[in-house]
Amino acid sequence: MLIKRLFSSSHAFSSSSASSNLLKIGSVLKQARTFTDDDVLGYSKLTHDANPLHFDAKCAKNAGFSDCLVPGMLVASLFPRIIAAHFPGAIYVSQTLHFKLPVYIGDEIIAEVQAVSIRQIKNKYIAKLSTKCIKCDGPLVIDGEATAMLPSLVMEPPNLAVTSS
């Protein structure tokens, strides 16, 4: 039930490799997401992150921001979601993150995962991935690199309950 609820929210997934369902170097997977107050509140309840920069506009403005921030780790959580949606059973091995610009409630973010290298070890694949989040109006907000152990190079279509936003 929880998994069905997680994937039934309206967030768009796309793949630049529509002609092939095999992951290869250069393959790009994307997801668009607009974060809400409820998302930040749910993240805070789950992680116990009560940083006032996420809830108090005056505190955020005093720190030099124009409004309350979406937690960077919440935004970065799009990367493992993209990977798990296309490669059920994938194991996230590592992630580096560079937070470039703030993300505010209501910003539409496009998360992108691109295969940089792939190597086979026995019956598994180790994929090194470039990861980035971009505001829909252009600026890069997060970049980094991830490594994931994939059970296969076959990209599954995201859960059919997911719809475009």
Disulfide bonds with the S-S distance in Angstrom:
none
